[in-house]
């Protein structure tokens, strides 16, 4: 069975002022925090979603342990989902 997924795309400005387009590969909820897994042409990044009033912002994650923890949880969830097919 083929699955066709419609992806959301987002443009992010890097620290050098360059705009890069990413597809939203996944939204990850862990406790009170929300993360977005984004895939570009040459890189994949994990960013934290922060709420400020009615607005949401993507923020880089400095803590490598936090990144590793979130990505490990995502991999386990994806593996569990593929077993259901």
C-alpha positions in Angstrom: 0.0 0.0 0.0 1.4 3.4 -1.0 1.2 6.4 1.3 1.2 9.9 -0.1 2.0 12.5 2.5 1.5 16.1 2.0 4.3 18.0 3.7 4.2 21.4 5.3 7.2 23.6 4.3 8.8 26.3 6.3 11.6 28.9 5.5 14.1 29.5 8.2 16.8 32.2 8.3 20.1 30.9 9.5 22.7 32.9 11.6 24.3 34.2 8.4 21.0 35.7 7.1 20.5 33.0 4.5 16.9 31.6 4.0 16.6 27.8 3.9 13.5 25.8 3.1 12.7 22.8 5.2 9.8 20.2 5.1 8.2 19.5 8.5 8.9 15.8 9.0 7.3 15.5 12.4 6.0 17.3 15.4 7.1 15.7 18.7 5.4 16.3 22.0 7.4 15.4 25.1 5.9 16.5 28.4 5.0 20.2 28.3 7.4 20.8 25.3 6.8 20.6 21.6 9.5 20.1 19.0 9.6 20.2 15.2 11.8 17.8 13.1 12.7 19.7 9.9 14.4 18.2 6.8 16.2 20.4 4.2 18.1 19.5 1.1 21.4 18.9 2.9 20.5 18.8 6.6 17.9 17.7 9.2 17.3 19.9 12.3 15.3 19.6 15.5 13.9 22.9 16.9 11.8 23.7 19.9 8.4 25.2 19.4 7.8 28.1 21.8 4.5 29.9 22.3 4.2 33.6 22.9 0.6 34.7 23.2 -1.1 33.6 20.0 2.2 33.2 18.1 4.5 30.2 17.8 8.3 30.4 17.2 11.0 27.9 16.3 14.0 28.1 18.6 17.3 26.3 18.2 18.3 23.8 20.9 21.7 24.2 22.5 21.7 21.2 24.7 22.9 18.1 22.8 21.6 15.7 25.5 18.1 17.2 24.9 18.4 16.8 21.2 19.6 13.1 21.6 16.8 12.4 24.0 14.1 13.8 21.7 15.5 12.1 18.5 15.7 8.7 20.4 12.0 9.0 21.4 11.1 9.9 17.8 12.9 6.9 16.4 11.2 4.6 18.9 7.8 6.1 17.9 8.5 5.7 14.2 9.6 2.1 14.6 6.5 1.3 16.6 4.3 2.9 13.9 5.9 0.9 11.1 5.2 -2.3 13.0 1.5 -1.6 12.9 1.4 -1.6 9.0 
